[in-house]
Amino acid sequence: MGRLSVTLCGLELDNPVIPASGTFGFGYEFADWFDINLLGTFSFKGTTRAPRFGNPTPRIAECPAGMLNAVGLQNPGVDRVIAEELPRLKTVFHKPVMANVSGFSLEEYAETCALLDAQDQVGWLEVNISCPNVHGGGMSFGTDPAAAAAVTRAVKRVTRKPVIMKLSPNVTDITAIAKACEDAGADGLSLINTLQGLRIDLKTRRPVLANQTGGLSGPAIFPVALRMVWQVCRAVSVPVVGMGGVSSAEDVLEMMMAGAAAVEVGAANLTDPCACRNIIESLPAAMDRYGIRNLKELKGAI
């Protein structure tokens, strides 16, 4: 095991850097830019039971130090992911991949997770609970501890692989959601998803996004993400994957000092397709500057 290696829910990673879902496609799209086997792993595009076209355009709005998106979980559906995307990925990526799953009911989460759990390529299931509960009045599963726990239990009943619940920051107390997921059997947690935001076009006097609001990501949210990761790591005993505005090796070190076992990189991939490669390559020098012998010593540093 090298100085960059970490363990996530019992599986060893060569390094802690993981491209975040929605910013790295199904992986093979980036293989023309660099050898994606350099990555610890990556979380592939959020997948639902049925295909989704997503939200109407425009879906993206620029912001200072970040961006808003309201893509709407566009994806080909789990059957095509299994039949087409995973075989294509296998030709260029030879490590376990993280499957990101979204759903709009407990049944949909469970069915999609069960199908992906059966795939040899899948090492972890990252379950996005920021989706609206169609049977619960449209409220996001991730904003209520009981609903978050219900999704966790439904997925754990049908899976054998580690289940990592991806938490929304758009709550009053993220630790309450985290503890509910842990108590329901989650093997790990990942956070944060995007923060809700709005941009207005001054000429049209209308929201820039067709969906009106969107998810804010990018460097602007890093301090908020770091604070929430720190809070959750102090509240639970399961491993935490930190994310939100990470764009440098120093950001990775901060996340791990806050308690993260691994770190996802999101919006940075959209401005530089080699962002994760560059972060991994610069990690050893950053560690040397701060007297860090190996990344495992950082957990619980503060």
Buried (B, 14 or more C-beta within 10 A) or exposed (E): EEBBBBBBBEBEBBBBBBBBBBBBBBBBBBBEEBEBEEBBBBBBBBBBBEBBEEBEEBBBBEBEEBBBBBBBBBBBBBBEBBEEBBEBBBEBBEBBBBBBBBBBBBEBBBBBBBBBBEBEBBBBBBBBBBBEBEEBEEEBBBBBBEBBBBBBBBBBEBBEBBBBBBBBBBBEEBBBBBBBBBEBBBBBBBBBBBBBBEBEEEEEEEBBBBBEEBBBBBBBBBEBBBBBBBBBBEBBEBBBBBBBBBBBBBBBBBBBBBBBBBBBBBBBBBEEBEBBBBBBBBBBEBBEEEEBEEBBEBBEEE
